[in-house]
């Protein structure tokens, strides 16, 4: 999980919303609130694990 988060933080500049206008519209009309990338990735990985769509390295290697 650390590797995924590290890579995402390294390249997160390319994924940020560059225009304030769409963000304001989403906030105003839908109540959308951006949150830190690390928190979003951590939550997503935990969800995938709970849904058994992602396995840990030890499960794959039998360790």
C-alpha positions as CSV (number, residue, x, y, z in Angstrom):
1,X,0.0,0.0,0.0
2,X,2.9,2.4,0.7
3,X,4.2,2.1,-2.8
4,X,0.8,3.1,-4.3
5,X,0.4,6.0,-2.0
6,X,4.0,7.1,-2.6
7,X,3.6,7.0,-6.4
8,X,0.3,8.8,-6.2
9,X,1.8,11.6,-4.2
10,X,4.7,11.9,-6.5
11,X,2.5,12.3,-9.5
12,X,-0.5,14.0,-7.8
13,X,0.3,17.4,-9.4
14,X,-1.0,16.1,-12.7
15,X,-4.3,14.9,-11.2
16,X,-5.2,18.1,-9.3
17,X,-8.0,20.3,-10.5
18,X,-6.3,23.1,-12.3
19,X,-9.4,25.4,-12.6
20,X,-11.2,26.8,-9.7
21,X,-14.4,27.3,-11.6
22,X,-15.5,23.6,-11.9
23,X,-14.6,23.0,-8.3
24,X,-16.7,25.9,-7.1
25,X,-19.6,24.7,-9.1
26,X,-19.3,21.2,-7.8
27,X,-19.0,22.5,-4.3
28,X,-22.0,24.8,-4.7
29,X,-24.4,22.5,-6.6
30,X,-23.4,19.1,-5.3
31,X,-21.8,19.8,-1.9
32,X,-18.5,18.1,-3.1
33,X,-15.6,18.6,-0.8
34,X,-12.1,17.7,-2.1
35,X,-9.9,15.7,0.4
36,X,-6.3,14.7,0.5
37,X,-5.2,12.1,-2.1
38,X,-3.6,10.0,0.6
39,X,-6.9,9.7,2.5
40,X,-8.8,8.8,-0.7
41,X,-6.3,6.1,-1.8
42,X,-6.2,4.6,1.7
43,X,-10.0,4.4,1.8
44,X,-10.1,2.9,-1.7
45,X,-7.4,0.2,-0.9
46,X,-9.2,-0.7,2.3
47,X,-12.5,-1.1,0.4
48,X,-10.9,-3.3,-2.3
49,X,-9.4,-5.5,0.5
50,X,-12.8,-5.8,2.2
51,X,-14.5,-6.7,-1.1
52,X,-11.7,-9.3,-1.6
53,X,-10.7,-7.6,-4.9
54,X,-7.2,-7.0,-3.6
55,X,-4.8,-9.3,-1.8
56,X,-1.8,-8.5,0.2
57,X,1.7,-9.6,-0.9
58,X,1.8,-12.3,1.9
59,X,-1.4,-13.8,0.7
60,X,0.0,-14.0,-2.9
61,X,3.3,-15.6,-1.8
62,X,1.9,-17.8,0.9
63,X,4.0,-16.1,3.6
